[in-house]
Amino acid sequence: HPVIDILIPTYGRAERIADISANVHAATASEHRLWFILENDDTPSWNAAAKAEGRLIPNTRSRSYAGAINTAAAVTFGEHLFCGADDLHFVPGWDTAALALFDGWTGVVGTNDLLNPYVLQGMHSTHSLVARWYLDHIGGVVDEGPGSFLHEGYGHNYTDTEFIGTAKARARFRPCLDSVVRHLHQSAGFTPHDATHDKAEATYGADSELYDARRPLWQNLSR
């Protein structure tokens, strides 16, 4: 049976860790391991994660979502990886529905966050289940080659957009709207605005410019 490494980067949200740990284990029927990726200076989150049912990894790369995910991908070993976050709610059946779409060609299966309009149309995924062979043999980033996952040039925004755009250009992406992992984002009023959101908003302009500059890299794959 394939093992899913569920990767949850978190910073400054120690109060959420116990709940998401309990939710992941209750909602995931497949064999899985839960990993929290933490910044070294976030002592409250380290203390909370140490009491939760999960494994802890210090982020050794850039202080960004991509850096945390890339750090965890390098030291985990499951057949699939889930790009998670600390503001998600996993609905039972999410894993079995997504796993059913892997067919030896598909490398990325998108889950349904019940929020993003492009996700709801099956055109995008904010949080995805990824086959490790896809990363090892093809790579998630066009100009970084096999072994790559997420591009770390972004402060936060467009990280998932480039990853999914690349997988779509290769015809390696499939959406799974039956795999529900709700995104409880502050923009929809589910969670309070905090310093992590401030950081993401501060880099939006630069991230947008970088995305526009890099987009031809994967758009050319489909020509």
Backbone as numpy.savetxt, mean C-alpha at the origin, in Angstrom:
# Nx Ny Nz CAx CAy CAz Cx Cy Cz
-0.47 -22.97 0.60 -1.32 -21.78 0.60 -0.43 -20.53 0.60
-0.76 -19.55 -0.23 0.06 -18.33 -0.26 -0.05 -17.55 1.04
1.04 -16.95 1.44 1.09 -16.12 2.64 1.07 -14.66 2.22
0.24 -13.86 2.89 0.18 -12.43 2.61 0.93 -11.68 3.71
1.88 -10.86 3.30 2.51 -9.92 4.23 1.72 -8.62 4.15
1.03 -8.27 5.22 0.21 -7.07 5.27 1.05 -5.95 5.89
1.38 -4.95 5.08 2.31 -3.89 5.46 1.54 -2.65 5.87
1.75 -2.20 7.10 1.05 -1.02 7.63 2.08 0.03 8.09
2.44 0.98 7.23 3.25 2.10 7.72 2.41 2.97 8.64
3.01 3.46 9.70 2.26 4.31 10.61 3.20 5.31 11.26
2.69 6.52 11.50 3.49 7.54 12.17 2.56 8.47 12.95
2.83 8.62 14.23 2.08 9.56 15.05 0.64 9.19 15.30
0.30 7.90 15.13 -1.09 7.48 15.32 -1.13 6.23 16.19
-0.47 6.31 17.31 -0.37 5.16 18.20 -1.74 4.65 18.63
-2.72 5.54 18.72 -4.04 5.15 19.20 -4.78 4.24 18.22
-4.33 4.17 16.98 -5.01 3.34 15.98 -4.46 1.92 15.89
-3.29 1.70 16.44 -2.57 0.45 16.18 -3.28 -0.78 16.71
-3.77 -0.74 17.92 -4.44 -1.91 18.49 -5.68 -2.29 17.68
-6.46 -1.30 17.26 -7.69 -1.58 16.52 -7.40 -2.18 15.15
-6.43 -1.64 14.45 -6.16 -2.17 13.11 -5.55 -3.56 13.18
-4.78 -3.81 14.22 -4.24 -5.16 14.41 -5.37 -6.16 14.60
-6.30 -5.85 15.48 -7.42 -6.74 15.73 -8.26 -6.93 14.47
-8.48 -5.85 13.74 -9.29 -5.90 12.52 -8.64 -6.77 11.44
-7.35 -6.61 11.23 -6.64 -7.41 10.21 -6.79 -8.90 10.50
-6.52 -9.29 11.71 -6.54 -10.72 12.04 -7.97 -11.29 12.01
-8.95 -10.49 12.39 -10.33 -10.98 12.38 -10.88 -11.10 10.97
-10.43 -10.24 10.07 -11.02 -10.17 8.73 -10.26 -10.98 7.69
-9.06 -11.45 8.01 -8.22 -12.12 7.01 -8.23 -13.62 7.25
-8.82 -14.36 6.31 -8.93 -15.81 6.45 -7.65 -16.51 5.99
-6.93 -15.93 5.06 -5.72 -16.54 4.52 -4.57 -16.45 5.51
-3.60 -17.33 5.33 -2.40 -17.24 6.16 -1.74 -15.89 5.89
-1.38 -15.21 6.95 -0.86 -13.85 6.78 0.05 -13.47 7.93
0.83 -12.44 7.70 1.64 -11.82 8.74 1.41 -10.32 8.68
1.24 -9.71 9.84 1.03 -8.27 9.93 2.32 -7.59 10.34
2.70 -6.56 9.58 3.93 -5.83 9.85 3.62 -4.34 10.01
4.08 -3.75 11.10 4.01 -2.30 11.27 5.39 -1.72 10.94
5.42 -0.72 10.07 6.67 -0.07 9.71 6.68 1.28 10.41
7.69 1.51 11.23 7.70 2.64 12.16 8.96 3.50 11.97
8.81 4.78 12.28 9.96 5.68 12.29 10.63 5.59 13.67
11.94 5.68 13.68 12.69 5.47 14.92 12.34 6.47 16.02
11.91 7.69 15.65 11.64 8.71 16.66 10.19 8.70 17.15
9.39 7.75 16.68 7.98 7.70 17.05 7.78 6.71 18.21
8.24 7.10 19.39 8.22 6.21 20.55 6.82 5.74 20.92
5.79 6.60 20.94 4.45 6.11 21.28 3.97 4.99 20.35
4.26 5.09 19.05 3.83 4.04 18.12 4.61 2.75 18.35
5.89 2.86 18.65 6.66 1.66 18.97 6.08 0.96 20.19
5.73 1.74 21.22 5.18 1.15 22.43 3.83 0.49 22.17
3.00 1.14 21.36 1.68 0.57 21.06 1.81 -0.66 20.18
2.68 -0.62 19.19 2.85 -1.76 18.29 3.43 -2.97 19.01
4.26 -2.72 20.01 4.86 -3.82 20.77 3.79 -4.61 21.52
2.65 -3.99 21.81 1.57 -4.66 22.53 0.55 -5.29 21.58
0.66 -4.98 20.30 -0.30 -5.48 19.31 0.20 -6.80 18.74
-0.69 -7.48 18.04 -0.34 -8.77 17.44 0.19 -8.52 16.03
1.45 -8.15 15.97 2.10 -7.87 14.70 3.59 -7.78 14.88
4.30 -7.70 13.77 5.76 -7.60 13.81 6.15 -6.17 13.50
7.32 -5.77 14.00 7.74 -4.37 13.92 9.00 -4.25 13.05
8.99 -3.23 12.18 10.13 -2.96 11.31 10.45 -1.47 11.38
11.71 -1.09 11.63 12.07 0.32 11.54 12.26 0.72 10.08
11.71 1.86 9.70 11.91 2.35 8.35 13.35 2.80 8.18
14.05 2.20 7.24 15.46 2.54 7.02 15.67 3.31 5.72
14.57 3.67 5.06 14.70 4.41 3.81 14.10 5.80 4.00
13.61 6.43 2.95 13.09 7.78 3.06 11.88 7.82 3.99
11.69 8.95 4.64 10.56 9.11 5.57 9.30 9.43 4.76
8.80 8.41 4.11 7.63 8.55 3.25 6.92 7.21 3.20
5.72 7.22 2.64 4.98 5.98 2.48 5.78 4.99 1.63
6.33 5.47 0.52 7.11 4.60 -0.36 8.33 4.05 0.35
9.00 4.88 1.13 10.18 4.41 1.84 9.84 3.32 2.84
8.72 3.48 3.53 8.31 2.47 4.51 7.93 1.16 3.83
7.16 1.23 2.75 6.77 0.02 2.03 8.00 -0.68 1.44
8.89 0.08 0.84 10.10 -0.51 0.25 10.97 -1.16 1.31
11.06 -0.55 2.48 11.81 -1.14 3.59 11.24 -2.50 3.95
9.93 -2.57 4.11 9.28 -3.82 4.52 9.37 -4.88 3.44
9.22 -4.48 2.18 9.27 -5.46 1.09 10.62 -6.16 1.04
11.67 -5.46 1.45 13.01 -6.03 1.38 13.29 -7.06 2.47
12.51 -7.05 3.54 12.82 -7.94 4.67 11.70 -8.93 4.96
10.61 -8.88 4.19 9.53 -9.85 4.35 9.65 -10.90 3.26
8.81 -11.94 3.32 9.08 -13.09 2.44 7.82 -13.82 2.01
6.63 -13.24 2.21 5.40 -13.87 1.76 5.24 -13.82 0.25
4.38 -14.69 -0.27 4.15 -14.73 -1.72 3.41 -13.49 -2.22
2.66 -12.84 -1.34 1.94 -11.62 -1.69 2.19 -10.56 -0.63
2.12 -9.30 -1.06 2.27 -8.18 -0.15 1.07 -7.26 -0.31
0.56 -6.76 0.80 -0.54 -5.81 0.74 -0.04 -4.45 1.18
-0.23 -3.45 0.31 0.18 -2.07 0.63 -0.90 -1.43 1.49
-0.75 -1.47 2.78 -1.77 -0.98 3.68 -1.50 0.41 4.22
-2.30 0.80 5.20 -2.17 2.09 5.88 -2.86 1.98 7.22
-2.68 2.99 8.07 -3.24 2.90 9.41 -4.65 3.49 9.51
-5.24 3.85 8.36 -6.62 4.36 8.36 -7.52 3.49 7.48
-7.34 2.18 7.59 -8.11 1.22 6.82 -9.00 0.37 7.72
-10.06 -0.18 7.10 -10.88 -1.19 7.78 -11.09 -2.34 6.81
-10.57 -3.51 7.18 -10.64 -4.70 6.34 -11.99 -5.40 6.56
-12.68 -5.71 5.47 -13.97 -6.40 5.53 -13.73 -7.88 5.25
-14.26 -8.79 6.07 -14.03 -10.23 5.85 -14.30 -10.65 4.41
-13.40 -11.46 3.89 -13.48 -11.91 2.50 -12.62 -11.11 1.56
-12.02 -10.02 2.05 -11.21 -9.17 1.18 -10.07 -9.95 0.56
-9.46 -10.83 1.34 -8.25 -11.53 0.89 -8.58 -12.63 -0.10
-9.60 -13.42 0.19 -9.94 -14.54 -0.70 -10.44 -14.03 -2.05
-11.19 -12.93 -2.05 -11.66 -12.37 -3.32 -10.50 -11.88 -4.17
-9.54 -11.20 -3.55 -8.40 -10.67 -4.31 -7.47 -11.79 -4.77
-7.19 -12.75 -3.91 -6.29 -13.84 -4.29 -6.82 -14.63 -5.48
-8.13 -14.72 -5.61 -8.74 -15.52 -6.68 -8.44 -14.95 -8.07
-8.00 -13.68 -8.14 -7.76 -13.06 -9.44 -6.32 -13.22 -9.93
-5.45 -13.74 -9.11 -4.08 -13.97 -9.56 -4.06 -15.22 -10.43
-3.53 -15.07 -11.64 -3.61 -16.15 -12.62 -2.27 -16.48 -13.28
-1.18 -16.02 -12.70 0.13 -16.26 -13.30 0.59 -15.13 -14.19
-0.35 -14.28 -14.61 0.00 -13.09 -15.40 -0.25 -11.82 -14.60
-1.39 -11.75 -13.96 -1.73 -10.58 -13.14 -0.75 -10.46 -11.98
-0.17 -9.27 -11.82 0.79 -9.05 -10.74 0.26 -8.18 -9.62
-0.80 -7.41 -9.92 -1.35 -6.46 -8.95 -2.87 -6.54 -8.98
-3.48 -6.75 -7.82 -4.94 -6.76 -7.71 -5.35 -5.61 -6.79
-6.23 -4.77 -7.30 -6.68 -3.62 -6.53 -7.86 -3.94 -5.65
-7.86 -3.43 -4.44 -8.99 -3.60 -3.54 -9.93 -2.40 -3.65
-11.10 -2.54 -3.07 -12.14 -1.52 -3.14 -12.15 -0.71 -1.84
-11.77 0.58 -1.94 -11.70 1.41 -0.73 -13.02 2.09 -0.41
-14.05 1.90 -1.25 -15.38 2.50 -1.06 -15.32 4.02 -0.93
-14.33 4.64 -1.55 -14.16 6.08 -1.40 -13.74 6.75 -2.70
-12.61 6.35 -3.25 -12.06 7.00 -4.44 -12.94 6.70 -5.66
-13.40 7.71 -6.40 -14.30 7.45 -7.53 -13.66 6.61 -8.63
-12.35 6.73 -8.83 -11.68 5.91 -9.84 -11.55 4.46 -9.38
-11.39 4.27 -8.08 -11.37 2.92 -7.54 -12.74 2.27 -7.74
-13.79 3.01 -7.47 -15.15 2.47 -7.58 -15.52 2.10 -9.02
-14.80 2.70 -9.98 -15.02 2.38 -11.39 -14.07 1.28 -11.88
-13.22 0.76 -10.99 -12.28 -0.28 -11.38 -11.10 0.24 -12.17
-10.85 1.55 -12.08 -9.77 2.16 -12.87 -8.49 2.38 -12.08
-8.56 2.23 -10.76 -7.42 2.58 -9.92 -7.49 1.75 -8.64
-6.43 1.80 -7.86 -6.43 1.18 -6.53 -5.53 2.00 -5.63
-6.05 2.36 -4.46 -5.24 3.08 -3.49 -4.44 2.13 -2.60
-4.97 0.93 -2.40 -4.29 -0.08 -1.58 -4.44 -1.44 -2.29
-3.32 -2.03 -2.63 -3.32 -3.19 -3.54 -2.63 -4.40 -2.94
-3.05 -5.57 -3.44 -2.39 -6.83 -3.15 -1.45 -7.12 -4.32
-0.19 -7.39 -4.01 0.84 -7.49 -5.04 1.55 -8.83 -4.94
1.74 -9.49 -6.08 2.49 -10.75 -6.12 3.98 -10.44 -6.04
4.68 -11.14 -5.17 6.10 -10.86 -5.01 6.88 -11.15 -6.28
6.44 -12.16 -7.06 7.17 -12.45 -8.30 7.13 -11.26 -9.25
6.04 -10.49 -9.19 5.94 -9.31 -10.05 7.03 -8.30 -9.70
7.26 -8.10 -8.42 8.30 -7.17 -7.99 9.69 -7.73 -8.29
9.89 -9.01 -7.99 11.21 -9.61 -8.13 11.67 -9.69 -9.59
10.73 -10.01 -10.48 11.13 -10.30 -11.86 10.82 -9.17 -12.85
9.90 -8.28 -12.48 9.55 -7.17 -13.37 9.84 -5.84 -12.70
9.36 -5.68 -11.48 9.59 -4.44 -10.73 8.43 -3.48 -10.86
8.15 -2.76 -9.79 7.03 -1.83 -9.79 7.32 -0.49 -10.41
8.60 -0.14 -10.56 9.00 1.17 -11.07 9.75 0.97 -12.39
9.29 1.62 -13.43 9.82 1.38 -14.78 11.32 1.56 -14.86
11.82 2.67 -14.33 13.24 2.98 -14.50 14.11 2.51 -13.34
13.56 1.65 -12.49 14.36 1.07 -11.40 14.49 -0.44 -11.53
13.74 -1.03 -12.44 13.93 -2.43 -12.80 13.43 -3.45 -11.80
13.75 -4.72 -12.04 13.33 -5.80 -11.14 13.80 -5.55 -9.71
12.94 -5.89 -8.76 13.25 -5.68 -7.35 12.71 -4.38 -6.80
12.26 -3.49 -7.68 11.71 -2.21 -7.21 10.24 -2.36 -6.85
9.74 -1.42 -6.06 8.33 -1.45 -5.65 7.71 -0.08 -5.90
7.91 0.86 -4.98 7.33 2.20 -5.11 8.44 3.22 -5.32
8.16 4.23 -6.16 9.15 5.28 -6.40 9.19 6.23 -5.21
10.38 6.49 -4.69 10.52 7.28 -3.48 10.73 8.77 -3.73
10.58 9.21 -4.96 10.72 10.63 -5.23 9.55 11.46 -4.74
8.41 10.81 -4.56 7.22 11.53 -4.09 7.26 11.70 -2.57
6.79 12.88 -2.12 6.66 13.08 -0.69 5.56 12.19 -0.12
4.49 12.04 -0.87 3.38 11.15 -0.49 2.43 10.92 -1.66
1.93 11.99 -2.24 0.90 11.91 -3.28 1.45 11.31 -4.57
0.58 10.61 -5.29 0.88 10.01 -6.59 1.75 8.76 -6.51
2.12 8.35 -5.32 2.90 7.13 -5.19 2.12 5.93 -5.75
0.87 5.79 -5.31 0.04 4.69 -5.80 -0.37 4.89 -7.25
-0.52 6.15 -7.67 -0.95 6.43 -9.03 0.09 5.95 -10.04
1.36 6.21 -9.76 2.42 5.72 -10.65 2.49 4.20 -10.64
2.41 3.60 -9.46 2.51 2.14 -9.36 1.39 1.45 -10.14
0.15 1.93 -9.97 -0.98 1.31 -10.66 -0.94 1.65 -12.15
-0.57 2.87 -12.50 -0.47 3.23 -13.90 0.52 2.36 -14.64
1.63 2.05 -13.98 2.65 1.18 -14.58 2.12 -0.23 -14.77
1.46 -0.77 -13.74 0.90 -2.12 -13.84 -0.19 -2.19 -14.91
-0.99 -1.14 -15.05 -2.05 -1.11 -16.07 -1.43 -1.07 -17.46
-0.38 -0.27 -17.65 0.27 -0.19 -18.96 0.84 -1.54 -19.38
1.22 -2.34 -18.42 1.74 -3.69 -18.71 0.64 -4.74 -18.79
-0.61 -4.32 -18.56 -1.75 -5.24 -18.50 -1.57 -6.26 -17.38
-0.95 -5.84 -16.28 -0.72 -6.71 -15.13 -1.62 -6.39 -13.95
-2.55 -5.45 -14.13 -3.43 -5.01 -13.05 -4.85 -5.50 -13.27
-5.50 -5.95 -12.19 -6.92 -6.28 -12.22 -7.59 -5.70 -10.97
-8.70 -5.01 -11.13 -9.43 -4.52 -9.95 -10.30 -5.62 -9.37
-10.54 -5.56 -8.08 -11.43 -6.52 -7.43 -12.35 -5.75 -6.48
-13.49 -5.35 -6.99 -14.41 -4.56 -6.18 -15.07 -5.38 -5.08
-14.97 -6.70 -5.16 -15.49 -7.55 -4.09 -14.51 -7.65 -2.92
-13.29 -7.17 -3.11 -12.29 -7.14 -2.05 -12.36 -5.77 -1.38
-13.06 -5.69 -0.27 -13.34 -4.38 0.34 -12.38 -4.11 1.50
-11.59 -3.07 1.33 -10.74 -2.55 2.39 -11.04 -1.06 2.46
-11.91 -0.67 3.34 -12.38 0.71 3.40 -11.26 1.66 3.79
-11.22 2.80 3.10 -10.24 3.83 3.43 -10.94 4.90 4.26
-10.63 4.94 5.53 -11.28 5.88 6.45 -10.51 7.19 6.47
-10.48 7.85 5.33 -9.64 9.03 5.15 -10.27 10.26 5.77
-9.42 11.16 6.21 -9.92 12.37 6.86 -10.69 13.26 5.89
-10.40 13.18 4.59 -11.09 14.03 3.61 -12.58 13.73 3.56
-12.96 12.52 3.97 -14.38 12.14 4.00 -14.95 12.24 5.40
-14.17 12.76 6.34 -14.65 12.96 7.69 -14.58 11.75 8.59
-13.87 10.70 8.15 -13.81 9.49 8.96 -12.81 9.61 10.12
-11.74 10.35 9.89 -10.69 10.50 10.91 -10.29 11.97 10.99
-9.73 12.41 12.11 -9.35 13.82 12.25 -8.11 14.16 11.45
-8.03 15.42 11.06 -6.84 15.93 10.37 -5.68 15.95 11.37
-4.48 15.54 10.90 -3.34 15.54 11.80 -2.07 15.91 11.05
-0.92 15.79 11.72 0.36 16.22 11.14 0.73 15.41 9.90
0.31 14.16 9.84 0.61 13.34 8.67 -0.11 13.90 7.44
-1.35 14.35 7.61 -2.07 14.97 6.50 -1.42 16.30 6.11
-0.94 17.06 7.09 -0.25 18.32 6.79 0.97 18.05 5.91
1.70 16.99 6.24 2.90 16.65 5.46 2.53 16.30 4.02
1.48 15.53 3.84 1.06 15.14 2.50 0.61 16.36 1.69
-0.11 17.25 2.33 -0.60 18.44 1.63 0.55 19.37 1.26
1.56 19.43 2.09 2.70 20.33 1.84 3.48 19.94 0.60
3.47 18.66 0.24 4.26 18.21 -0.91 3.40 17.98 -2.16
2.11 18.33 -2.10 1.23 18.01 -3.22 1.69 18.63 -4.52
2.05 19.90 -4.49 2.47 20.57 -5.71 3.70 19.94 -6.34
4.71 19.69 -5.53 5.94 19.07 -6.04 5.68 17.65 -6.51
4.83 16.92 -5.79 4.51 15.55 -6.19 3.78 15.54 -7.54
2.88 16.50 -7.73 2.14 16.57 -8.98 3.07 16.85 -10.16
4.02 17.76 -9.97 4.98 18.07 -11.03 5.85 16.87 -11.36
6.28 16.15 -10.34 7.10 14.96 -10.56 6.31 13.90 -11.31
5.06 13.71 -10.94 4.23 12.72 -11.62 4.09 13.05 -13.10
3.82 14.31 -13.41 3.67 14.72 -14.80 4.96 14.50 -15.59
6.11 14.72 -14.93 7.39 14.52 -15.60 7.69 13.04 -15.83
7.25 12.18 -14.92 7.56 10.76 -15.02 6.53 9.96 -15.83
5.35 10.49 -16.02 4.27 9.74 -16.64 4.63 9.14 -18.01
5.41 9.80 -18.85 5.77 9.18 -20.14 6.53 7.86 -19.99
7.15 7.63 -18.84 7.91 6.40 -18.65 7.04 5.16 -18.80
5.84 5.18 -18.20 4.98 4.00 -18.30 3.93 4.14 -19.42
3.61 5.36 -19.82 2.70 5.51 -20.94 3.29 4.91 -22.22
4.60 5.00 -22.35 5.26 4.46 -23.54 5.25 2.94 -23.56
5.00 2.31 -22.42 5.00 0.84 -22.37 3.88 0.25 -23.22
2.76 0.98 -23.35 1.61 0.45 -24.05 1.59 0.80 -25.54
2.63 1.48 -26.01 2.67 1.88 -27.41 3.40 0.85 -28.25
